[in-house]
Amino acid sequence: MKPDNPRILTINGGSSSIKFALYDEGEPLKRGLYGKIDRVGLSGTSLTFKDPTGKSQDSRTIDPADQRSAVTFLMDWLETQQVFASVKGVGHRVVHGMAHSEPERVTPELLDELHRITPYDPEHLPREIELIEAFRQRHPQLPQVACFDTAFHRTMPRVASLLPIPRRYEALGVRRYGFHGLSYEFLMGELAHLAGPEAAQGRIILAHLGNGASLAAVRDDMSIDTSMSFTPTAGVPMSTRSGDLDPGLVLYLARTEGLDTKQFNEMVNFQSGLLGVSETSSDMRDLLDRETQDMRAAEAIALFCYQVKKWIGSFAAALGGVETLVFSGGIGENAPEVRARICDGLGFLGIEIEEKRNAANEGVISANASRVSVRVIHTDEEQMIARMVCGVLGHAGEKEHGQGKDA
């Protein structure tokens, strides 16, 4: 690759990590250098990066770094890389986009709006804004594009987005938004590429199962419902998030435990889910290793699989049936035991998986007799961001296969 080849830089800032990737423009887009800063705000903060083949290039330990110092470190390091001079645009994953239904070029007006809506997502938006502003300050001429995780779900019918609370709160923006939209957009494009455009127009349930986990019901290539709601805490249990809870718990725990709102938020986002039930780990791999010796680990896995199964059933009802079920995310792509337990007992919906295909993590794991096609598809939010940047800035790359809906 020539140093002057135009490139897109993608930035995916999470609550404790910052992922980045460089893509060569072209059809298809080609990923070059990529990596992440992990454990931001914790001990053992480090930068790791790999070459296009996935071979690890280096690892840099960083003094315990808060978000601001981690961003500064990343910017300093990127500027030492020869390829950075060829970057023509930067794309950011922005978790909450409110009414935005398309990726948008970052402007002062958009930044002002993101600051204004920060209370809707205090866990992610401040970190994402800080990354955007760091690039604006140090490279003001470099175009940046905000890619909204909520945009995919803007097609949901009103009945699916309404929350059953006093109507006046809807005027303040309180509704079901849904998240993981960049992943779902990518998966729909891949499904169309792998199974044909007709499959993407059918009745589909997408299961993005990772540290954060959600499901989406898609019909005619449009989201009609999703498990996450006003915040990413809702829906199925996750690594440390609770998923859906009885709202009466807020008052009960305030009275009996003295929990204030900040402590309750900390509990449901960082102390619950797999970690809370198992009391040992938030990592599904650890729990699978321990389940035969530790009842708590076994119960955490059982609860996760049971709740995902329930959402599949409810979305099959919302769709009027299901033709395709897609597993993705770290758990969905790599844990055949979990996929098998989720699908067990769903034969009445036409879902049957073939044991050997599932154990081998094949692309199609459904049995020949299954009326529903069950697939495992690797998701790639960073590539989706790069495609969207190309679409907004008018570069090559946006015409490559598998985009799903227009970016």
NUDO-869312 format. One line per 10 residues: number of its first residue (from 1); their letters; for each residue z negated, x, y negated of C-alpha. Coordinates in nm, 3 decimals. Each point is the difference from the previous one (the first is absolute). Example, Ala and Ser with C-alpha at 12.3 -4.5 7.8 and 13.67 -1.06 7.14 Angstrom:
# residues 2
1	as	-0.780 1.230 0.450 ~ 0.066 0.137 -0.344
//
This chain:
# residues 407
1	mkpdnprilt	0.000 0.000 0.000 ~ 0.092 0.133 -0.341 ~ -0.284 0.018 -0.252 ~ 0.198 -0.210 -0.249 ~ 0.062 -0.292 0.238 ~ -0.139 -0.312 -0.173 ~ -0.322 -0.115 0.162 ~ -0.240 -0.291 -0.011 ~ -0.375 0.060 0.013 ~ -0.213 -0.276 0.150
11	inggsssikf	-0.372 -0.033 -0.070 ~ -0.224 -0.223 0.211 ~ -0.351 0.007 -0.140 ~ -0.275 -0.154 0.213 ~ -0.373 -0.036 -0.040 ~ -0.069 0.346 0.146 ~ 0.342 0.162 0.040 ~ 0.322 0.077 -0.187 ~ 0.316 0.018 0.211 ~ 0.321 0.150 -0.138
21	alydegeplk	0.354 0.058 0.124 ~ 0.323 0.140 -0.138 ~ 0.331 -0.163 0.093 ~ 0.349 0.137 -0.042 ~ 0.228 -0.262 -0.149 ~ 0.284 -0.113 0.221 ~ 0.088 -0.248 0.269 ~ -0.231 0.007 0.183 ~ -0.285 0.141 -0.201 ~ -0.136 0.319 0.155
31	rglygkidrv	-0.368 0.084 -0.012 ~ -0.085 0.356 -0.093 ~ -0.341 0.142 -0.077 ~ -0.284 -0.250 0.046 ~ -0.376 -0.005 0.031 ~ -0.326 -0.135 -0.136 ~ -0.330 0.073 -0.160 ~ -0.263 -0.147 0.228 ~ -0.370 -0.086 -0.036 ~ 0.014 -0.035 -0.378
41	glsgtsltfk	-0.353 -0.042 -0.131 ~ -0.150 0.122 0.329 ~ -0.086 0.337 0.148 ~ 0.284 0.188 0.165 ~ 0.270 -0.101 -0.249 ~ 0.326 0.172 0.097 ~ 0.372 0.013 -0.072 ~ 0.231 0.017 0.301 ~ 0.379 0.000 -0.004 ~ 0.286 0.019 0.247
51	dptgksqdsr	0.369 0.087 0.001 ~ 0.275 -0.255 0.078 ~ -0.035 0.061 0.374 ~ -0.368 -0.095 -0.009 ~ -0.117 0.358 0.052 ~ -0.323 0.065 -0.185 ~ 0.053 0.255 -0.276 ~ -0.344 0.056 -0.144 ~ -0.338 -0.149 -0.076 ~ -0.201 0.057 -0.316
61	tidpadqrsa	-0.369 -0.078 -0.022 ~ -0.105 -0.145 -0.334 ~ -0.352 0.005 -0.140 ~ -0.147 -0.349 0.037 ~ 0.239 -0.183 -0.229 ~ -0.024 -0.329 -0.181 ~ 0.318 -0.194 -0.072 ~ 0.072 0.171 -0.333 ~ -0.035 0.354 0.132 ~ 0.201 -0.088 0.314
71	vtflmdwlet	0.285 -0.131 -0.218 ~ -0.011 0.316 -0.213 ~ 0.005 0.219 0.310 ~ 0.299 -0.189 0.142 ~ 0.193 0.022 -0.327 ~ -0.070 0.373 -0.030 ~ 0.109 0.059 0.360 ~ 0.317 -0.210 -0.026 ~ 0.107 0.192 -0.309 ~ -0.013 0.326 0.197
81	qqvfasvkgv	0.250 -0.136 0.255 ~ 0.360 0.097 -0.068 ~ 0.130 -0.342 0.101 ~ -0.209 -0.176 -0.266 ~ 0.251 0.104 -0.268 ~ 0.260 -0.220 0.171 ~ -0.211 -0.318 -0.008 ~ 0.188 -0.274 -0.191 ~ -0.245 -0.284 0.047 ~ -0.349 -0.079 0.126
91	ghrvvhgmah	-0.093 -0.313 0.192 ~ -0.357 -0.126 0.025 ~ -0.150 -0.249 0.242 ~ -0.189 -0.246 -0.220 ~ -0.215 -0.222 0.219 ~ -0.037 -0.294 -0.237 ~ 0.295 -0.134 -0.196 ~ -0.114 -0.353 -0.086 ~ 0.317 -0.192 -0.096 ~ 0.239 0.294 0.041
101	sepervtpel	0.257 -0.067 0.269 ~ 0.211 0.318 -0.031 ~ -0.064 0.372 -0.050 ~ 0.010 0.093 -0.370 ~ 0.045 0.307 -0.210 ~ -0.332 0.104 -0.155 ~ -0.019 -0.074 -0.373 ~ -0.292 0.004 -0.244 ~ -0.003 -0.380 0.023 ~ -0.022 0.006 0.381
111	ldelhritpy	-0.280 0.257 -0.014 ~ -0.190 -0.221 -0.245 ~ 0.038 -0.290 0.242 ~ -0.124 0.207 0.294 ~ -0.307 0.098 -0.200 ~ -0.058 -0.368 -0.081 ~ 0.016 -0.115 0.363 ~ -0.221 0.283 0.132 ~ -0.289 -0.247 0.069 ~ 0.222 -0.165 0.262
121	dpehlpreie	0.005 0.321 0.205 ~ -0.269 0.244 -0.114 ~ 0.026 0.196 0.326 ~ 0.364 0.107 -0.045 ~ 0.148 -0.067 -0.343 ~ -0.208 0.250 -0.203 ~ 0.106 0.280 0.237 ~ 0.365 -0.103 -0.010 ~ -0.003 -0.025 -0.379 ~ -0.153 0.347 -0.024
131	lieafrqrhp	0.283 0.145 0.209 ~ 0.265 -0.170 -0.214 ~ -0.162 0.118 -0.321 ~ -0.030 0.358 0.129 ~ 0.376 0.014 0.052 ~ 0.067 -0.163 -0.337 ~ -0.218 0.255 -0.175 ~ 0.140 0.311 0.167 ~ 0.360 -0.115 0.055 ~ 0.067 -0.273 -0.257
141	qlpqvacfdt	0.377 0.006 0.053 ~ -0.027 -0.059 0.375 ~ 0.074 -0.365 0.089 ~ -0.267 -0.174 0.204 ~ 0.025 -0.321 0.201 ~ -0.285 -0.230 0.104 ~ 0.052 -0.150 0.347 ~ -0.230 -0.297 0.049 ~ -0.163 -0.069 0.337 ~ -0.043 -0.367 -0.088
151	afhrtmprva	0.366 -0.063 -0.092 ~ 0.115 -0.072 0.357 ~ -0.225 -0.306 0.015 ~ 0.116 -0.161 -0.325 ~ 0.224 -0.224 0.213 ~ -0.298 -0.175 0.161 ~ -0.001 -0.375 -0.052 ~ -0.259 -0.130 -0.242 ~ -0.208 -0.158 0.276 ~ -0.045 0.345 0.159
161	sllpiprrye	-0.105 0.170 -0.324 ~ -0.245 -0.263 -0.125 ~ -0.371 0.065 0.054 ~ -0.229 -0.304 0.048 ~ -0.223 0.067 -0.301 ~ -0.009 -0.172 -0.344 ~ 0.351 -0.014 -0.142 ~ -0.097 0.172 -0.326 ~ -0.025 0.334 0.183 ~ 0.367 -0.013 0.092
171	algvrrygfh	0.082 0.028 -0.370 ~ -0.193 0.328 0.002 ~ 0.220 0.136 0.279 ~ -0.228 -0.074 0.295 ~ 0.229 -0.070 0.297 ~ 0.118 0.147 0.328 ~ 0.214 0.305 -0.077 ~ 0.025 0.188 0.327 ~ 0.051 0.375 0.036 ~ 0.173 0.260 0.220
181	glsyeflmge	0.323 -0.126 -0.156 ~ 0.175 0.338 -0.005 ~ -0.064 0.036 0.372 ~ 0.124 -0.353 0.069 ~ 0.313 0.056 -0.212 ~ 0.077 0.311 0.201 ~ -0.066 -0.171 0.334 ~ 0.233 -0.286 -0.084 ~ 0.277 0.245 -0.082 ~ -0.058 0.189 0.323
191	lahlagpeaa	-0.004 -0.324 0.199 ~ 0.336 -0.098 -0.146 ~ 0.136 0.344 0.085 ~ -0.136 0.004 0.356 ~ 0.043 -0.363 0.104 ~ 0.266 -0.126 -0.239 ~ -0.015 -0.206 -0.321 ~ -0.044 -0.321 0.199 ~ -0.337 0.122 0.126 ~ -0.119 0.061 -0.356
201	qgriilahlg	0.090 -0.359 -0.087 ~ -0.212 -0.137 0.283 ~ -0.370 -0.081 0.042 ~ -0.187 0.331 -0.005 ~ -0.362 0.111 0.009 ~ -0.061 0.351 -0.132 ~ -0.328 0.169 0.095 ~ -0.081 0.305 -0.212 ~ -0.305 0.130 0.185 ~ -0.156 0.319 -0.134
211	ngaslaavrd	-0.308 0.097 -0.199 ~ 0.102 -0.294 -0.212 ~ 0.134 -0.285 0.211 ~ 0.186 -0.318 -0.080 ~ 0.262 -0.236 0.140 ~ 0.287 -0.180 -0.167 ~ 0.204 -0.304 0.101 ~ 0.365 0.040 -0.098 ~ 0.284 -0.253 0.023 ~ 0.353 0.039 -0.135
221	dmsidtsmsf	-0.095 0.355 -0.108 ~ -0.274 -0.134 -0.229 ~ -0.379 0.011 0.024 ~ -0.148 -0.346 0.047 ~ -0.361 0.104 0.065 ~ -0.220 0.305 0.047 ~ -0.355 0.073 0.113 ~ -0.122 0.201 -0.300 ~ -0.077 -0.216 -0.299 ~ -0.122 0.056 -0.357
231	tptagvpmst	-0.112 0.348 0.107 ~ 0.084 0.226 0.296 ~ -0.347 -0.069 0.143 ~ 0.104 -0.337 0.144 ~ 0.158 -0.081 0.335 ~ -0.061 0.189 0.324 ~ -0.279 0.258 0.046 ~ 0.115 0.351 -0.092 ~ -0.136 0.352 0.030 ~ -0.273 -0.055 -0.259
241	rsgdldpglv	0.096 -0.336 -0.158 ~ -0.152 -0.320 0.130 ~ 0.298 -0.232 -0.018 ~ -0.078 -0.368 -0.053 ~ -0.367 -0.093 -0.041 ~ -0.204 -0.309 -0.073 ~ -0.040 0.008 -0.382 ~ -0.353 -0.133 0.046 ~ -0.095 0.351 0.111 ~ 0.001 0.111 -0.364
251	lylartegld	-0.295 -0.223 -0.091 ~ -0.178 0.050 0.332 ~ 0.005 0.381 -0.022 ~ -0.091 -0.010 -0.368 ~ -0.310 -0.203 0.088 ~ -0.104 0.179 0.319 ~ 0.116 0.357 -0.060 ~ 0.018 0.014 -0.379 ~ 0.370 0.096 0.010 ~ 0.170 -0.015 -0.338
261	tkqfnemvnf	0.375 -0.049 -0.039 ~ 0.072 0.374 -0.008 ~ -0.196 0.057 0.321 ~ 0.167 -0.297 0.169 ~ 0.343 0.136 -0.098 ~ -0.096 0.341 0.138 ~ -0.112 -0.160 0.326 ~ 0.309 -0.212 0.065 ~ 0.246 0.275 -0.097 ~ -0.157 0.319 0.131
271	qsgllgvset	-0.274 -0.085 0.252 ~ 0.147 -0.285 0.203 ~ 0.289 -0.060 0.239 ~ 0.023 0.236 0.297 ~ -0.260 0.230 -0.154 ~ -0.250 -0.277 -0.066 ~ 0.022 -0.156 0.345 ~ 0.013 0.325 0.198 ~ -0.252 0.183 -0.221 ~ 0.174 0.324 0.101
281	ssdmrdlldr	0.362 0.026 -0.120 ~ 0.270 -0.169 -0.204 ~ 0.272 0.165 0.212 ~ 0.149 -0.211 0.279 ~ 0.071 0.316 0.203 ~ -0.368 0.090 0.006 ~ -0.098 -0.352 0.101 ~ 0.251 -0.014 0.284 ~ -0.141 0.328 0.132 ~ -0.355 -0.136 -0.012
291	etqdmraaea	0.036 -0.364 0.101 ~ -0.095 0.043 0.365 ~ -0.326 0.171 -0.097 ~ -0.081 -0.180 -0.326 ~ -0.018 -0.380 -0.017 ~ 0.019 0.013 -0.381 ~ 0.334 0.182 0.013 ~ 0.128 -0.250 0.258 ~ -0.103 -0.294 -0.218 ~ 0.165 0.149 -0.309
301	ialfcyqvkk	0.330 0.031 0.188 ~ -0.033 -0.347 0.150 ~ -0.069 -0.155 -0.340 ~ 0.299 0.175 -0.157 ~ 0.239 -0.112 0.275 ~ -0.139 -0.354 0.003 ~ 0.042 -0.046 -0.375 ~ 0.355 0.142 -0.003 ~ 0.088 -0.233 0.288 ~ -0.133 -0.298 -0.198
311	wigsfaaalg	0.214 0.090 -0.300 ~ 0.309 0.027 0.222 ~ -0.071 -0.350 0.128 ~ -0.052 -0.141 -0.348 ~ 0.317 0.160 -0.132 ~ 0.199 -0.131 0.296 ~ -0.117 -0.346 -0.110 ~ 0.097 0.068 -0.364 ~ 0.344 0.123 0.107 ~ 0.060 -0.279 0.253
321	gvetlvfsgg	0.028 0.258 0.277 ~ 0.064 0.371 0.020 ~ 0.303 0.201 0.110 ~ -0.107 0.356 -0.082 ~ -0.339 0.173 -0.009 ~ -0.012 0.349 -0.153 ~ -0.288 0.245 0.035 ~ -0.030 0.282 -0.253 ~ -0.254 0.223 -0.172 ~ -0.215 0.268 0.161
331	igenapevra	-0.162 -0.236 0.252 ~ 0.302 -0.225 0.047 ~ 0.231 0.293 0.073 ~ -0.229 0.218 0.211 ~ -0.255 -0.214 0.187 ~ 0.167 -0.174 0.297 ~ -0.340 -0.120 0.126 ~ -0.056 -0.188 -0.324 ~ 0.350 -0.152 0.002 ~ -0.050 -0.115 0.361
341	ricdglgflg	-0.333 -0.168 -0.077 ~ 0.139 -0.172 -0.307 ~ 0.296 -0.140 0.194 ~ -0.201 -0.095 0.308 ~ -0.017 -0.379 0.021 ~ 0.284 -0.062 -0.246 ~ 0.245 -0.096 0.273 ~ -0.011 -0.360 -0.124 ~ 0.176 0.127 -0.315 ~ 0.260 0.182 0.210
351	ieieekrnaa	-0.160 0.342 -0.054 ~ 0.000 0.220 0.309 ~ -0.006 0.379 -0.002 ~ 0.115 0.240 0.271 ~ -0.282 0.238 0.096 ~ 0.205 0.318 0.046 ~ 0.201 -0.049 -0.319 ~ -0.317 -0.064 -0.192 ~ -0.179 0.304 0.146 ~ 0.297 0.218 -0.099
361	negvisanas	0.002 -0.133 -0.360 ~ 0.363 -0.103 0.040 ~ 0.179 -0.173 -0.285 ~ 0.018 -0.329 0.191 ~ -0.308 -0.071 0.213 ~ 0.063 -0.363 0.093 ~ 0.076 -0.097 0.359 ~ 0.353 -0.106 0.089 ~ -0.124 -0.357 0.051 ~ -0.180 -0.012 -0.335
371	rvsvrvihtd	0.137 -0.260 -0.239 ~ -0.134 0.208 -0.290 ~ 0.127 0.349 -0.074 ~ -0.304 0.226 -0.043 ~ 0.077 0.325 -0.180 ~ -0.175 0.317 -0.112 ~ 0.150 0.133 -0.324 ~ -0.121 0.303 -0.192 ~ -0.060 -0.089 -0.362 ~ 0.074 0.231 -0.292
381	eeqmiarmvc	-0.134 -0.112 -0.337 ~ 0.104 0.325 -0.167 ~ 0.364 -0.043 0.100 ~ -0.012 -0.358 -0.128 ~ -0.133 0.127 -0.334 ~ 0.281 0.256 -0.018 ~ 0.263 -0.268 0.067 ~ -0.147 -0.219 -0.272 ~ 0.001 0.286 -0.250 ~ 0.367 0.059 0.077
391	gvlghageke	0.070 -0.368 -0.052 ~ -0.179 -0.015 -0.336 ~ 0.137 0.329 -0.135 ~ 0.349 -0.053 0.140 ~ 0.007 0.311 0.220 ~ 0.166 0.036 0.336 ~ -0.206 -0.102 0.302 ~ -0.065 -0.365 -0.077 ~ 0.298 -0.107 0.213 ~ -0.128 0.146 0.324
401	hgqgkda	-0.058 -0.230 0.294 ~ -0.300 -0.217 0.048 ~ -0.118 -0.102 -0.343 ~ -0.086 -0.357 0.085 ~ 0.002 -0.181 -0.332 ~ 0.148 0.156 -0.312 ~ -0.231 0.260 -0.150
//
